[in-house]
Each structure stands twice: as structure tokens, then as C-alpha cells.
Amino acid sequence: MGAPQGGQADPAVTKHPGVNPRKRTGPERDEAQAEYADLVRRAATGDRDAMEALLMRAQEVAYRFSVTVCGHADDAEDVMQEALIKTYRYAGRIREPEAFRPWLYRTVRNACLMRRRLRVDEPRTFASLDDLMPTPDGVRSLEIQDPGKDPEAVVVNRRLRRRLAEALQSLPPPHRIVVFLREMEGLSTREVAKVLGISEANVKTRLHRARLFLQQRLGDE
Amino acid sequence: MDGHLAQKRADCQTLLEELFGYLDGELSAARCRKIERHLEACPCCGYLAVRLRRAVAVCRSAGRSKLPADVRRQAKARITELLGPSAMEARRAARPGLTGPRAVSGRLQR
């Protein structure tokens, strides 16, 4: 491991140790969970806007999970449909609105697993996020927002995301799903543990290994 | 000299165990300051911290994604199918010939 060399600033990271503008802090994660819980409460009382927002979120989660974790955009439609119906049924009778978000991810995960079990020609590799970038021929894609408008920063970010996509492909699925839930979707360690049915210590161990792997794969660019 | 190197390795190992807690903001201010002092003094650990922080930032940045436009349209259509048209959609449907933005702009022109 060598020392860092001087060079251009990386737009994807902060220059100051310990001060990451994109870092999701504990309160931010709590806020996201509270937002979900509020939508669930309102939807349960017949608030149509809240129900619509909840159903859209459920489908968004289903799509991202299908594409990023399972690598099967083809399955996304079925998984989205299942997330939609189950959310509609569950939202009206949930007793603990705070439990909704882990329930949603668990439901989506199970739906994806069921789809995979139905496949007899499961590929050994998973779809690259890069393959899912928008293309003129309309390939299914995740539209990833570029944080800056500086063309150079946009290029660097795309290159980093391509590397990330390749690195995620190489991660074992149990580690990939932890990275997806914790880093990309912003769930707390406790929520990830609930979704996966493992201990919080196990979540942390997987996350730490995955981060060490990813920093190696992302390199020094 | 060997004792010094061994102590340094032990410090680095301790740091690695705590580095993730540091990056996630889970440590006390005093512990953070101690880690920051080590990161400034040890190029290898400082380098690792920079790369780990960047890996986390790239993941979080990639996580903020929107649905593709056609997928979003289909998702909205499923919701309408399940819940029925919203009040606004129902009003629009009740006015024959007034559907969508074109009809609205035509009405404004009159």
C-alpha cells in the first residue's frame, strides 16, 4: 500500500477527513424511517396521496433491488407488481409503522429470490450497473444523477460508477446486498439486520469486508 | 527499532478495527481526534482512510437513482389501476375532449 500521490481533487469525495457531505448520519437515517412511517400512518387512514407515494416507493425499491442486487432487469416488472400489491394490503393493517421499511425490503428480497429459483438458466455473472446506463436503444436503465455539472467531474463520476458496477459484480451476493441496503439505500445497521435476518455484528463484518474490497477495486483514479 | 515497528503495527491494527466506526460517525470526539492524529502521522493508514471514504461516497452517490421514465410511467399506471383515478384524473376524464396538456393549452388559447 503506497502513500497517496498529489493530483486532481476527486469530485466524489470530500477533501476533509471526517467531514463527508454525502454521509448519511444516524439522524438522517432516522428521518428517512420516520418519513416512511408517516406515509404508512396516513395511508392507513385513507390518505390517497400518502398511499400513492408509498406504492411508488415500493416499486422504486423493487426495481433498484432487481437491477442492482439480482442483476435481472427482466424480473423487475414482476417484483414491482408484487411489491405494489403487498404494500397495498399491508399498509392498511400494520401495527408498527416504523417496521414498514425493513418489511418492504424483506418482501422485495424474497420476491427476487423466488424469481431466481424459477430460473433454470441462471447466469454466473450479474448485470453491470454500467450496462444499465441510459442508451439510445432504450435499454432498461437506472438513471443515476450526476451530482455536479462540471463536465470533468461528470466524466470522473461515470468512470467511478463503472468501476463500482464491476466491483459490485465481483462481490459475493451476501456482501453485495449489505452494500446495497446500507450504503446505497441508506438503511441503518439494525434495519439491514432485520431485512436479512442476521445479527448487527454480522452486518458490520460483511460491510467492512465489502468496503475493503471496494476500495481496492475502485483504485486510485 | 523492532519494538517501535511492532508497536506501530499494533496501532495500525487497532485503527483498522475502529476506522469503520470513525467513517460512520459512531465514535466519541476524543476517539476521533486520536484516530485523526494517527491518520496524519501514518501515510499508509491515511491513504487507506481516503480510499475507504471515497468507496463509501461512490456507493452513496450511485444509490441516489431515479427510475427510467418508461418504468416510472408504468409504475404510475399500476397505481392508478389499483386505486382508481385520482380526483384530478377523474375530473379530466369527465370533460370529453379535454385530456392532457394539449387540451388545456387549447382552452387557454380560446
Chai-1 contact restraints between the chains, C-beta under 6 A:
chainA,res_idxA,chainB,res_idxB,connection_type,confidence,min_distance_angstrom,max_distance_angstrom,comment,restraint_id
A,M1,B,C44,contact,1.0,0.0,6.0,A-B,restraint_1
A,A3,B,P43,contact,1.0,0.0,6.0,A-B,restraint_2
A,A3,B,Y47,contact,1.0,0.0,6.0,A-B,restraint_3
A,P4,B,Y47,contact,1.0,0.0,6.0,A-B,restraint_4
A,P4,B,V50,contact,1.0,0.0,6.0,A-B,restraint_5
A,A12,B,A57,contact,1.0,0.0,6.0,A-B,restraint_6
A,A12,B,V58,contact,1.0,0.0,6.0,A-B,restraint_7
A,V13,B,R53,contact,1.0,0.0,6.0,A-B,restraint_8
A,V13,B,R54,contact,1.0,0.0,6.0,A-B,restraint_9
A,V13,B,A57,contact,1.0,0.0,6.0,A-B,restraint_10
A,R22,B,A57,contact,1.0,0.0,6.0,A-B,restraint_11
A,R22,B,R60,contact,1.0,0.0,6.0,A-B,restraint_12
A,T25,B,G25,contact,1.0,0.0,6.0,A-B,restraint_13
A,E52,B,I79,contact,1.0,0.0,6.0,A-B,restraint_14
A,L55,B,I79,contact,1.0,0.0,6.0,A-B,restraint_15
A,Q59,B,A75,contact,1.0,0.0,6.0,A-B,restraint_16
A,E60,B,L67,contact,1.0,0.0,6.0,A-B,restraint_17
A,Y63,B,L67,contact,1.0,0.0,6.0,A-B,restraint_18
A,L84,B,R78,contact,1.0,0.0,6.0,A-B,restraint_19
A,S141,B,P68,contact,1.0,0.0,6.0,A-B,restraint_20
A,L142,B,S65,contact,1.0,0.0,6.0,A-B,restraint_21
A,E143,B,K66,contact,1.0,0.0,6.0,A-B,restraint_22
A,E143,B,P68,contact,1.0,0.0,6.0,A-B,restraint_23
A,I144,B,A62,contact,1.0,0.0,6.0,A-B,restraint_24
A,I144,B,S65,contact,1.0,0.0,6.0,A-B,restraint_25
A,Q145,B,R64,contact,1.0,0.0,6.0,A-B,restraint_26
A,L160,B,V58,contact,1.0,0.0,6.0,A-B,restraint_27
A,R161,B,A62,contact,1.0,0.0,6.0,A-B,restraint_28
A,L164,B,V58,contact,1.0,0.0,6.0,A-B,restraint_29
A,L164,B,A62,contact,1.0,0.0,6.0,A-B,restraint_30
A,E183,B,C59,contact,1.0,0.0,6.0,A-B,restraint_31
A,E183,B,R60,contact,1.0,0.0,6.0,A-B,restraint_32
A,M184,B,C59,contact,1.0,0.0,6.0,A-B,restraint_33
A,M184,B,G63,contact,1.0,0.0,6.0,A-B,restraint_34
A,H208,B,F20,contact,1.0,0.0,6.0,A-B,restraint_35
A,R211,B,L52,contact,1.0,0.0,6.0,A-B,restraint_36
A,R211,B,A55,contact,1.0,0.0,6.0,A-B,restraint_37
A,L214,B,A55,contact,1.0,0.0,6.0,A-B,restraint_38
A,Q215,B,R51,contact,1.0,0.0,6.0,A-B,restraint_39
A,Q215,B,L52,contact,1.0,0.0,6.0,A-B,restraint_40
A,Q215,B,A55,contact,1.0,0.0,6.0,A-B,restraint_41
A,L218,B,A55,contact,1.0,0.0,6.0,A-B,restraint_42
